[in-house]
């Protein structure tokens, strides 16, 4: 494995001393592999460089999900209650946080004010301005974005000490808003460093014993958003797997998208083809999932971080998605691996065969270059945190949240009113019926899975 062998650019001997507090913002309350990775990586990288640093997690809610390898998440509205003694630093990301929409399947609410995403980037950036805290963007990506928020984005993101984005698409978007940024590889590539080789072995053996994993396997994952293409993907992947002569481990990664429903459908196709499969039907922790990916001969799936983490352990990947979804291709292009992405289902068998049997020097070179860039990036982030935060507070930092959920903070009142008005316009587009239905269905896993099965069947019938 590569975890212990990598060059570490910050040794135990040159750690910065002095107490520091960091507020880390993201969707760490979501049952999703990638989102639950970021806190582990950021904490690990900062603690390598700063002797006494406390990283406090903030998300739209205070849920601690089953995938998490951490025990506490603060809801955004608790921000004003946490920091009492020293000026904190704010770090935003990673993930596709630069968005402005309500996502009811992940954050089902009847009463809407701020979309979940604004609690992860815009509102924290505004509070950082009010509190005069250093602000860092950690490899964030672009999601669905309403141009009406462009003025506020430009005003408050320009104040960030470091503006790291994870792909050229996001960089271009910010450039059009007049914001300079730098491309930083997604920090999910640093996963092997989270544990020693022996610790990864323990994680893997635990899951292997529980599910009877084969010695060699293809790791396959897919999400239901593939819609009518899901069965076609299963057919073509099965062709590639049969050529390789390997069994399949079906591993859910995006639980918030009900991957398990999609993988059960794919398992039916594989079974009819006589392909041996093992379905991991328990919600694994983030580290357990990474351990299973680390031992795969190849990963084929829709999850971006499924691909990145498998790559980080030196294994080949094929990432597939709909042609309308550019995220995976954009992020992998930073590693020079856009050719590992597929949106034409018919190309999957050949692409998987090429990845399994082709040379691996090119992506390993890209991986080494990316990890070096990330080491330098976290050196700079640590320097910002050490040099620009930690001063004793003369008076308490103030941020209040009204009974209606509205943020109140000195010095940015007019812009908070502008945000509220934009959010109200956004909320009017979502009917009360839709909000109530999402609240009932998505807050119950069994109901959510059943709904998605029925919806998938109905959609397939209509398009078939």
KASULFEN-V113646 format. One record per pair of residues at least 6 apart in sequence whose ideal C-beta (glycine too) atoms are under 6 Angstrom apart, sorted by the first residue. I is the first residue (numbers start at 0). J is the second residue. If there is no record, write none. Layout:
((I J) (I J))
This chain:
((0 196) (1 191) (1 313) (2 191) (2 192) (3 196) (8 374) (9 47) (9 48) (14 50) (15 49) (15 385) (16 50) (17 389) (18 51) (19 49) (19 52) (19 384) (19 388) (19 389) (20 53) (20 85) (20 87) (21 54) (21 88) (21 90) (22 55) (22 57) (22 87) (22 89) (23 41) (23 54) (23 56) (23 90) (24 57) (24 91) (24 119) (24 123) (25 37) (25 92) (25 94) (25 119) (26 34) (26 58) (27 34) (27 38) (27 56) (27 58) (27 72) (28 58) (28 60) (28 62) (28 72) (29 105) (29 255) (30 64) (30 66) (30 254) (30 255) (31 253) (31 255) (32 252) (32 288) (32 304) (33 304) (34 94) (35 66) (35 67) (35 285) (36 187) (36 285) (37 93) (38 56) (38 69) (39 68) (39 193) (40 186) (40 189) (42 54) (43 193) (44 377) (45 52) (48 381) (49 381) (55 81) (56 72) (57 73) (57 75) (58 72) (59 75) (59 106) (59 115) (59 118) (60 74) (61 72) (61 73) (61 74) (63 72) (65 282) (66 284) (66 285) (68 284) (68 285) (68 286) (75 118) (76 400) (78 398) (79 398) (82 396) (85 389) (85 391) (86 132) (86 388) (86 390) (87 132) (87 388) (88 133) (88 384) (88 388) (89 123) (89 127) (89 132) (89 134) (90 135) (90 137) (91 120) (91 123) (91 136) (92 136) (92 137) (92 138) (92 139) (93 137) (93 138) (93 139) (93 186) (95 140) (95 142) (96 116) (96 119) (96 120) (96 139) (97 139) (97 141) (98 116) (98 142) (98 143) (98 144) (99 114) (99 144) (99 145) (99 148) (100 114) (100 143) (101 114) (103 437) (104 441) (105 255) (106 115) (107 437) (107 438) (107 441) (107 442) (109 434) (109 435) (109 438) (111 426) (112 404) (112 422) (113 422) (124 134) (124 155) (124 156) (125 155) (125 411) (126 398) (126 408) (127 134) (128 155) (128 158) (129 408) (129 410) (129 411) (130 396) (133 160) (133 383) (133 387) (133 388) (134 159) (135 160) (135 161) (135 380) (136 159) (136 162) (136 163) (137 163) (138 163) (138 165) (138 183) (138 185) (138 186) (139 164) (140 165) (140 169) (141 168) (141 169) (141 172) (147 421) (149 176) (152 176) (153 176) (153 177) (153 178) (156 178) (157 178) (160 383) (162 180) (163 181) (163 183) (164 170) (164 180) (164 182) (165 185) (165 330) (166 329) (166 330) (166 333) (168 329) (170 180) (170 182) (173 180) (182 333) (183 376) (184 333) (184 369) (184 372) (184 373) (185 307) (185 330) (186 373) (187 304) (187 307) (187 308) (188 307) (188 311) (188 369) (189 373) (190 289) (190 308) (190 311) (191 311) (191 312) (199 290) (202 286) (202 287) (202 290) (203 290) (203 294) (206 287) (206 291) (210 277) (210 279) (212 248) (212 277) (213 246) (215 245) (215 296) (216 245) (216 246) (216 248) (217 240) (217 245) (217 247) (217 297) (218 248) (218 250) (218 292) (218 295) (218 298) (219 247) (219 249) (219 299) (220 250) (220 252) (220 300) (220 302) (220 305) (221 261) (221 301) (222 253) (222 256) (222 258) (222 261) (222 301) (223 257) (223 260) (223 261) (223 451) (223 455) (225 232) (226 458) (227 459) (227 462) (228 344) (229 261) (231 344) (232 344) (233 265) (233 268) (235 344) (235 347) (235 348) (236 299) (236 347) (237 269) (237 272) (237 274) (238 348) (239 348) (239 351) (240 247) (240 274) (242 352) (243 355) (246 275) (247 269) (247 276) (248 277) (249 262) (249 266) (249 276) (249 278) (250 279) (250 291) (251 258) (251 259) (251 262) (252 258) (252 302) (252 305) (253 302) (254 282) (257 448) (257 451) (260 448) (260 451) (260 452) (266 276) (266 278) (269 276) (289 308) (292 298) (292 308) (292 309) (293 312) (295 314) (297 315) (297 354) (297 355) (298 305) (298 309) (298 316) (299 317) (299 351) (301 320) (303 327) (303 330) (306 316) (306 318) (309 316) (310 316) (315 354) (316 339) (317 339) (317 350) (317 351) (317 354) (318 327) (318 339) (318 340) (319 341) (320 327) (322 342) (327 340) (328 337) (328 340) (331 337) (331 339) (331 340) (334 365) (334 369) (335 365) (336 362) (341 347) (341 350) (398 408) (399 407) (400 406) (406 415) (440 446) (440 447) (440 450) (441 447))
